Amino acid sequence: MNEVPFNKPYLTGKEAHYMYQAVYGGKLSGNGIFTKKCQEYFEKQYGFKKSLLTTSCTDALEMCAILADIQPGDEVIVPSYTFVSTALAFVRQGAKIVFADSCPDNPNIDATRIEELITPKTKAIVPVHYAGVACDMDPIMDLARKYNLLVIEDAAQAIDSYYKGKPLGSIGHLAAFSFHETKNIISGEGGMLAINDERFIRRAEIIWEKGTNRAEFFRGAVNKYGWVDTGSSFLPSEVIAAFLWAQLENLENIQLRRKELWNRYNDALSAAALPNITLPNIPDYATNNAHMYYLVCQSLEQRTELIKKLKENGVLAVFHYLSLHTSEYYHDKHDGRVLTNTDHFADCLVRLPMFYELTDAEVDEIVRIVCS
């Protein structure tokens, strides 16, 4: 077996063609034909009230923090088991991050433990749909209504995944998606802001366009545009949008193959019934978009040995997040609570190769190595 990478970006074959069209179409800056096609696709397919492409999911989260009017001293509840961008977007606005623990049986935020973290200073809750598997959103939205909070879904990994029939990213007030090359649908770098609360739409367009009402001007809604608010250059070029459009045209096919691979892993490892390794848990309320296949070992030492054994056999498997509440940057700002489940996943979770061109034979060999 040839060496198996952890990830390999998949090209549908149309990316260069559409990028050529963008280059020679006379408009390379953002918010052109391909940007509009992508945004309209998401709005129609998943029911977002407004979609705005961004240069990264981090940018989309930073737009969320601005739209939420986060001020110095405001508190934002964020899971500790997530990528740094989830917290950093709000830290940049001056927020205090209140870290929440994961569930005992999966890395998502434990919805049953959120209410005890809410104070009069709490402004928002940011659930992260880890591996594209939904957090338990009903109790989170109930808390938001009870305490007048905003819910911002970090749906970086959650394209085409659902909670009780609702598309992820369509449930909270705002949501952020990623199209980084490790995701199901990619544009190299790239992201998107999804807006589900109409009161944020106009300001989001202004923030997206460097604090100007330029988007309204191009729609003919105003006869000139100027600087009206804060913002930044969050929108991507047409070249990135053109690449993304080729991926979106093939979403169904990409998802079908990824789910086949995920199920092949899961069926074989379930049959093996390894006593010291836990397989992914998909709650009844969630679907699986096959973003990731992970295992949870019993200890850091066991995980280190497993990664080493796979590497010696030509397979690159990797661990994932380190607990943000213990990070060099934020540990002295954390309130001292021990987040047992977060630390367990940080020490014990390992991700197996998962990409469109992974073969059935490679999955079978990876399973054999894991079980040996």
GUTI-613327 format. One line per 2 residues: number of its first residue (from 1); their letters; for each residue x, y, z of C-alpha. Coordinates in Angstrom, 2 decimals, decimal comma. Example, Ala and Ser with C-alpha at 12.3 -4.5 7.8 and 13.67 -1.06 7.14 Angstrom:
REM residues 2
1	as	12,30:-4,50:7,80; 13,67:-1,06:7,14
REM end
This chain:
REM residues 372
1	mn	0,00:0,00:0,00; 1,26:3,48:-0,88
3	ev	1,53:6,04:1,91; -1,90:7,34:2,87
5	pf	-2,09:11,05:3,76; -4,50:12,37:6,34
7	nk	-6,18:14,59:3,77; -6,07:15,12:0,01
9	py	-8,04:18,00:-1,56; -10,53:16,73:-4,14
11	lt	-10,95:18,46:-7,50; -14,14:17,89:-9,48
13	gk	-12,55:18,92:-12,80; -14,45:22,15:-13,30
15	ea	-12,48:24,37:-10,91; -9,92:25,61:-13,44
17	hy	-12,65:26,11:-16,07; -14,71:28,35:-13,81
19	my	-11,62:30,18:-12,57; -10,72:30,85:-16,22
21	qa	-14,20:32,29:-16,74; -13,73:34,53:-13,71
23	vy	-10,31:35,71:-14,86; -11,47:36,56:-18,37
25	gg	-14,93:37,74:-17,38; -13,70:41,20:-16,55
27	kl	-14,42:41,12:-12,80; -11,93:39,54:-10,41
29	sg	-12,78:41,39:-7,21; -15,46:40,09:-4,87
31	ng	-19,23:40,00:-5,13; -19,39:39,06:-8,79
33	if	-21,29:36,37:-10,69; -19,74:33,35:-8,97
35	tk	-20,08:34,89:-5,52; -23,78:35,46:-6,15
37	kc	-24,27:31,93:-7,54; -22,70:30,38:-4,43
39	qe	-24,63:32,57:-2,01; -27,93:31,93:-3,76
41	yf	-27,21:28,18:-3,71; -26,83:28,18:0,08
43	ek	-29,90:30,30:0,63; -32,04:28,04:-1,57
45	qy	-30,57:24,71:-0,45; -30,47:25,33:3,30
47	gf	-32,89:28,18:3,88; -30,44:30,76:5,23
49	kk	-32,04:34,19:5,05; -28,75:35,63:3,77
51	sl	-25,37:34,12:2,90; -22,14:36,09:2,48
53	lt	-18,95:34,42:1,30; -15,82:35,33:3,26
55	ts	-12,11:34,67:2,90; -12,20:32,24:5,84
57	ct	-14,42:30,86:8,57; -12,37:33,00:10,97
59	da	-13,51:36,09:9,07; -17,13:34,92:9,25
61	le	-16,78:34,48:13,03; -15,24:37,93:13,34
63	mc	-18,22:39,35:11,47; -20,48:37,51:13,94
65	ai	-18,66:39,11:16,86; -19,12:42,58:15,35
67	la	-22,78:41,94:14,53; -23,37:40,69:18,08
69	di	-22,02:44,05:19,29; -19,58:42,35:21,64
71	qp	-18,02:44,95:23,96; -15,12:44,73:26,42
73	gd	-16,29:42,82:29,49; -19,09:40,94:27,73
75	ev	-19,02:37,17:28,29; -19,30:34,60:25,50
77	iv	-19,77:30,88:26,20; -17,54:28,76:23,95
79	ps	-16,55:25,09:24,09; -12,92:24,58:25,06
81	yt	-12,58:21,73:22,56; -12,51:23,75:19,35
83	fv	-10,17:25,61:17,02; -8,75:28,87:18,35
85	st	-10,76:30,98:15,85; -14,01:30,18:17,68
87	al	-12,78:32,06:20,74; -10,39:34,51:19,11
89	af	-13,09:36,25:17,07; -14,74:37,37:20,32
91	vr	-11,52:38,02:22,23; -10,62:40,58:19,54
93	qg	-13,79:42,48:20,50; -12,77:42,45:24,17
95	ak	-14,97:39,59:25,36; -14,24:37,33:28,29
97	iv	-14,46:33,72:27,11; -16,29:31,36:29,45
99	fa	-15,23:27,88:28,42; -17,73:25,03:28,48
101	ds	-17,00:21,32:28,76; -17,73:18,68:26,13
103	cp	-20,35:15,97:26,47; -19,15:12,76:28,12
105	dn	-19,78:10,72:24,95; -18,88:13,18:22,15
107	pn	-16,75:16,33:21,75; -19,67:18,75:21,34
109	id	-20,59:21,29:23,99; -22,60:19,78:26,85
111	at	-25,92:21,62:26,54; -26,98:20,47:30,01
113	ri	-24,12:22,42:31,61; -24,49:25,75:29,83
115	ee	-27,09:27,44:32,06; -24,80:27,37:35,10
117	li	-22,28:29,45:33,12; -24,72:32,25:32,25
119	tp	-24,35:35,56:34,11; -25,79:39,05:33,58
121	kt	-22,72:39,73:31,40; -23,33:36,83:29,02
123	ka	-23,99:37,99:25,48; -23,78:34,89:23,29
125	iv	-23,42:31,09:23,14; -21,24:29,60:20,39
127	pv	-21,94:25,89:19,84; -19,43:24,09:17,59
129	hy	-20,78:21,17:15,54; -17,72:18,95:15,88
131	ag	-17,08:16,56:12,98; -20,25:17,89:11,38
133	va	-22,42:16,28:14,07; -25,05:18,56:15,58
135	cd	-24,94:19,92:19,09; -28,24:19,54:20,95
137	md	-29,67:22,83:19,68; -33,19:22,88:21,17
139	pi	-32,08:23,41:24,80; -29,44:25,90:23,62
141	md	-32,06:27,95:21,76; -34,37:27,70:24,80
143	la	-31,63:29,23:26,96; -31,09:31,97:24,38
145	rk	-34,76:32,91:24,53; -34,86:32,69:28,34
147	yn	-31,84:34,95:28,85; -32,06:37,06:25,67
149	ll	-28,79:35,74:24,23; -27,52:35,31:20,71
151	vi	-26,60:31,87:19,38; -23,77:31,77:16,85
153	ed	-23,24:28,36:15,28; -19,65:27,48:14,46
155	aa	-20,55:25,21:11,56; -17,03:25,09:10,10
157	qa	-17,25:21,30:9,66; -21,00:21,02:9,29
159	id	-21,91:21,56:5,65; -24,92:19,43:4,62
161	sy	-25,60:18,11:8,11; -28,84:18,34:10,07
163	yk	-30,40:18,57:13,53; -33,91:17,11:13,74
165	gk	-34,33:17,82:10,03; -33,01:21,40:10,23
167	pl	-29,79:22,24:8,34; -26,91:23,10:10,65
169	gs	-26,17:26,79:10,38; -29,87:27,61:9,98
171	ig	-30,85:27,32:13,67; -28,88:30,02:15,51
173	hl	-29,12:33,73:14,81; -25,83:33,60:12,90
175	aa	-23,50:30,85:11,66; -20,02:30,49:10,19
177	fs	-18,82:27,86:7,69; -15,37:26,86:6,43
179	fh	-14,23:25,84:2,95; -10,63:25,18:3,99
181	et	-8,98:22,40:2,00; -9,60:19,91:4,84
183	kn	-13,38:20,33:4,66; -15,96:18,40:2,61
185	ii	-16,47:21,31:0,18; -13,38:23,43:-0,41
187	sg	-11,97:26,55:-2,02; -8,44:26,27:-0,59
189	eg	-9,16:28,91:2,01; -12,64:30,38:2,31
191	gm	-15,70:30,63:4,47; -19,24:31,94:4,73
193	la	-21,46:33,86:7,10; -25,05:32,60:7,28
195	in	-27,63:35,02:8,68; -30,94:33,69:10,01
197	de	-32,15:36,82:11,82; -33,18:39,54:9,38
199	rf	-32,18:42,38:11,70; -28,51:41,57:10,98
201	ir	-28,66:41,45:7,17; -28,14:45,11:6,25
203	ra	-25,33:45,66:8,77; -23,65:42,40:7,75
205	ei	-23,40:43,62:4,15; -21,87:46,88:5,36
207	iw	-19,31:45,15:7,60; -18,53:42,77:4,72
209	ek	-17,80:45,73:2,42; -15,27:47,54:4,63
211	gt	-17,87:49,52:6,54; -19,47:51,00:3,43
213	nr	-22,95:50,61:1,94; -21,37:49,58:-1,38
215	ae	-23,58:46,47:-1,72; -26,71:48,65:-1,56
217	ff	-25,20:50,98:-4,18; -24,62:48,13:-6,64
219	rg	-28,20:46,95:-6,13; -29,41:50,46:-6,92
221	av	-30,85:50,96:-3,43; -28,80:54,14:-2,88
223	nk	-27,34:56,60:-5,42; -23,90:56,76:-3,79
225	yg	-22,02:54,89:-1,13; -19,77:55,92:1,74
227	wv	-18,30:54,94:5,08; -21,19:54,26:7,44
229	dt	-19,96:51,66:9,99; -17,03:49,53:11,09
231	gs	-15,98:46,55:8,98; -13,15:45,06:6,98
233	sf	-12,35:43,46:3,64; -14,08:40,18:4,38
235	lp	-15,33:39,19:0,92; -13,25:36,83:-1,26
237	se	-12,23:37,32:-4,88; -14,22:35,83:-7,75
239	vi	-11,44:33,29:-8,33; -12,13:31,71:-4,93
241	aa	-15,89:31,80:-5,52; -15,45:30,20:-8,95
243	fl	-13,48:27,32:-7,42; -16,17:26,90:-4,76
245	wa	-18,94:26,82:-7,36; -17,36:23,78:-9,04
247	ql	-17,41:22,04:-5,66; -21,01:22,96:-4,90
249	en	-22,17:21,55:-8,22; -20,77:18,20:-7,03
251	le	-21,90:18,36:-3,41; -24,23:15,35:-3,66
253	ni	-21,58:13,14:-5,26; -18,88:14,22:-2,79
255	ql	-21,15:13,56:0,18; -22,21:10,16:-1,13
257	rr	-18,61:8,95:-1,42; -17,53:10,37:1,93
259	ke	-20,46:8,63:3,65; -19,54:5,34:1,97
261	lw	-16,02:5,64:3,37; -17,26:6,64:6,83
263	nr	-19,64:3,69:6,96; -16,92:1,31:5,79
265	yn	-14,69:2,43:8,66; -17,52:2,24:11,16
267	da	-18,90:-1,13:10,10; -15,49:-2,80:10,20
269	ls	-14,42:-1,25:13,50; -17,80:-1,95:15,10
271	aa	-17,48:-5,61:14,10; -14,00:-5,71:15,60
273	al	-15,42:-4,55:18,95; -12,10:-3,21:20,24
275	pn	-12,38:-3,06:24,04; -10,03:-0,09:24,52
277	it	-11,19:2,19:21,69; -14,46:4,13:21,43
279	lp	-16,06:4,87:18,05; -17,87:8,10:17,10
281	ni	-21,24:8,64:18,74; -23,97:10,11:16,50
283	pd	-26,93:11,19:18,67; -30,45:10,35:17,46
285	ya	-31,17:14,02:16,75; -28,15:14,41:14,44
287	tn	-27,14:13,31:10,96; -23,61:12,49:9,88
289	na	-22,03:14,44:7,01; -18,90:12,24:7,05
291	hm	-16,56:15,14:7,63; -14,32:13,09:9,88
293	yy	-13,77:9,59:11,20; -12,22:9,60:14,65
295	lv	-11,42:7,15:17,41; -11,15:7,85:21,13
297	cq	-8,42:5,97:22,96; -8,32:5,39:26,72
299	sl	-5,16:7,39:27,37; -2,65:9,76:25,82
301	eq	-0,06:6,97:25,80; -2,37:4,62:23,89
303	rt	-3,15:7,32:21,33; 0,54:8,13:20,87
305	el	1,28:4,46:20,23; -1,61:4,12:17,78
307	ik	-0,50:7,16:15,75; 3,06:5,81:15,76
309	kl	1,95:2,34:14,60; -0,12:3,82:11,78
311	ke	2,76:6,06:10,67; 5,18:3,11:10,65
313	ng	2,76:1,44:8,26; 2,51:4,45:5,95
315	vl	-0,72:5,97:7,31; -0,85:9,53:8,59
317	av	-3,36:9,82:11,43; -3,44:12,94:13,60
319	fh	-4,86:14,14:16,88; -6,93:17,31:17,02
321	yl	-7,53:20,26:19,35; -5,68:21,08:22,52
323	sl	-7,93:22,38:25,30; -8,21:26,15:24,85
325	ht	-8,76:26,74:28,57; -5,24:25,39:29,24
327	se	-3,59:27,24:26,33; -0,58:29,47:26,85
329	yy	-2,59:32,53:25,81; -5,73:32,00:27,87
331	hd	-5,00:29,70:30,82; -4,43:32,56:33,27
333	kh	-7,74:34,14:32,17; -9,74:30,92:32,68
335	dg	-11,74:30,69:35,90; -10,02:27,51:37,05
337	rv	-12,80:24,99:36,41; -11,57:21,54:35,43
339	lt	-13,12:20,51:32,11; -12,72:16,76:32,36
341	nt	-14,36:15,69:29,12; -12,57:18,35:27,06
343	dh	-9,21:17,24:28,40; -10,07:13,59:27,70
345	fa	-10,78:14,29:24,02; -7,70:16,50:23,76
347	dc	-5,55:13,63:25,04; -7,27:10,65:23,47
349	lv	-8,98:11,52:20,16; -7,27:10,50:16,91
351	rl	-8,48:11,23:13,37; -8,08:8,67:10,60
353	pm	-7,56:9,59:6,93; -10,78:10,78:5,31
355	fy	-10,96:12,20:1,78; -12,88:11,58:-1,43
357	el	-10,16:9,61:-3,23; -9,43:7,29:-0,32
359	td	-10,00:3,75:-1,59; -11,95:0,92:-0,01
361	ae	-8,75:-1,13:0,07; -6,95:1,65:1,97
363	vd	-9,76:1,87:4,51; -9,60:-1,91:4,99
365	ei	-5,84:-1,77:5,52; -6,12:1,11:7,99
367	vr	-8,71:-0,86:9,95; -6,42:-3,91:9,93
369	iv	-3,56:-1,83:11,37; -5,78:-0,32:14,06
371	cs	-7,00:-3,77:15,08; -3,60:-5,46:15,00
REM end
